[in-house]
């Protein structure tokens, strides 16, 4: 595991090494704010091309395909929904993705639900891991869930809504 600062180009080079090490895995990076351009250049310099793409509608009928993903209010909500579905499926004994990262669980535990029902990072905390895990689950969600998984997800959504606004979320603890 690498801990420390790495520029975007270096991150792209490191991503290529890691992807090759883990069976030619897909690389999916956030492209907001220009940082993704350096990652893409690093991947290209390493000769790695297995990069996820996002097709977005710029305006009605006009589409563009981009490397990585762009975080928007809509995609953020979709990622949070994917995390909620994942937690619900796990609660129902139907896990479809495993995560062994204590840092991710700490991040999710620090998420609060504001008065509008929107998940937000706790004061002084960050939610990057939440964003990345939501994207991972959104990618995994491309596969059609079984009927059992769908029932588990629906049951979990109902429980999640009953938790109410202003409550701290605790996805890694049994409810």
C-alpha positions in Angstrom: 0.0 0.0 0.0 1.3 3.5 -0.9 0.7 6.3 1.6 1.8 9.8 0.7 1.6 12.5 -1.9 1.9 11.5 -5.6 1.3 13.8 -8.5 -1.3 12.9 -11.0 1.1 11.6 -13.7 2.9 9.4 -11.1 -0.5 8.2 -9.9 -1.3 7.1 -13.4 2.0 5.2 -13.6 1.3 3.6 -10.3 -2.2 2.7 -11.3 -0.9 0.9 -14.3 1.5 -1.1 -12.2 -1.2 -2.0 -9.7 -3.7 -2.9 -12.4 -1.2 -5.3 -14.0 -0.4 -6.8 -10.7 -4.1 -7.5 -10.0 -4.9 -9.3 -13.2 -5.1 -6.5 -15.7 -7.8 -4.8 -13.7 -9.9 -1.8 -14.8 -8.6 1.6 -13.9 -11.3 4.1 -13.0 -10.3 7.6 -11.8 -12.1 10.8 -11.0 -11.5 13.4 -13.7 -12.8 16.5 -12.0 -10.6 19.6 -11.8 -8.0 18.6 -14.4 -6.3 16.0 -12.1 -7.5 13.2 -14.3 -5.6 14.4 -17.3 -2.3 13.7 -15.6 -3.5 10.3 -14.5 -4.5 9.5 -18.1 -1.1 10.7 -19.3 0.6 8.4 -16.8 -1.5 5.4 -17.8 -0.7 6.1 -21.5 3.0 6.4 -20.8 2.9 3.0 -19.1 1.1 1.6 -22.1 -2.1 0.8 -20.1 -5.4 1.1 -21.9 -7.9 -0.8 -19.8 -9.5 2.4 -18.5 -13.2 2.9 -17.7 -15.1 5.5 -19.7 -18.2 7.5 -18.8 -20.7 8.6 -21.4 -22.4 11.8 -20.4 -25.1 13.9 -22.1 -23.8 17.4 -22.5 -27.1 18.7 -23.8 -30.2 17.0 -25.2 -29.0 14.6 -28.0 -25.3 15.6 -27.6 -23.1 13.0 -25.9 -19.4 12.8 -25.0 -17.3 9.9 -23.8 -14.7 10.7 -21.1 -12.0 8.6 -19.4 -12.8 7.9 -15.8 -15.8 9.5 -14.1 -16.9 13.0 -13.3 -18.4 13.6 -9.8 -21.6 15.6 -10.0 -24.5 16.0 -7.6 -26.3 13.3 -9.6 -23.4 10.8 -9.6 -22.7 11.5 -6.0 -26.3 10.6 -5.1 -26.0 7.5 -7.2 -22.9 6.5 -5.4 -24.5 7.0 -2.0 -27.5 5.0 -3.2 -25.2 2.2 -4.3 -23.5 2.2 -0.8 -26.9 2.1 0.9 -27.9 -0.9 -1.3 -24.6 -2.6 -0.5 -25.2 -2.2 3.3 -28.8 -3.4 2.9 -27.7 -6.5 1.0 -25.0 -7.2 3.6 -27.6 -6.8 6.4 -29.9 -9.3 4.6 -27.1 -11.9 4.2 -26.7 -11.2 0.5 -23.4 -9.4 0.2 -22.3 -8.8 -3.4 -19.1 -7.0 -2.7 -16.5 -7.4 0.0 -14.5 -4.7 1.6 -11.7 -5.3 4.1 -10.6 -1.7 4.5 -10.8 -0.4 8.0 -10.2 3.1 6.7 -13.3 2.9 4.4 -15.5 1.7 7.3 -14.1 4.6 9.5 -15.0 7.0 6.7 -18.5 5.6 6.3 -19.0 5.7 10.1 -18.1 9.4 10.1 -20.8 10.3 7.5 -23.7 12.2 8.9 -27.2 12.7 7.5 -28.1 16.4 7.4 -31.5 18.0 8.1 -32.3 17.6 4.4 -31.6 13.8 4.4 -28.3 14.3 2.5 -25.2 12.3 3.6 -22.3 14.7 4.4 -18.9 14.3 5.9 -18.7 15.0 9.6 -17.0 18.3 10.5 -13.2 18.1 9.9 -13.6 14.8 8.0 -13.4 14.0 4.3 -15.5 11.6 2.2 -13.1 10.6 -0.7 -13.2 7.0 0.3 -17.0 7.1 0.3 -17.0 8.6 -3.2 -14.6 6.0 -4.5 -16.4 3.1 -2.9 -19.7 4.4 -4.3 -18.2 4.5 -7.8 -16.9 1.0 -7.3 -20.3 -0.3 -6.4 -21.9 1.7 -9.2 -19.6 -0.1 -11.7 -20.4 -3.5 -10.0 -24.1 -2.7 -10.2 -24.0 -3.0 -14.0 -24.6 -6.7 -13.5 -28.3 -7.4 -13.0 -29.0 -8.4 -9.3 -30.8 -11.7 -8.5 -34.3 -11.5 -7.2 -33.0 -12.2 -3.7 -30.5 -9.4 -3.9 -33.2 -7.0 -5.2 -35.5 -8.0 -2.2 -32.6 -7.5 0.2 -31.8 -4.1 -1.3 -35.4 -2.9 -1.1 -35.7 -4.0 2.5 -32.5 -2.2 3.3 -33.7 1.0 1.6 -36.8 1.0 3.8 -34.7 0.6 7.0 -32.3 3.3 5.8 -35.2 5.8 5.3 -36.6 5.0 8.8 -33.2 6.0 10.4 -34.2 9.6 9.8 -32.4 12.9 9.1 -29.7 14.2 11.5 -28.7 10.7 12.6 -25.1 9.5 12.3 -24.9 6.5 9.9 -23.2 3.3 11.2 -23.0 1.0 8.2 -20.3 -1.2 9.7 -22.2 -2.1 12.8 -25.2 -4.3 13.1 -28.5 -2.4 13.6 
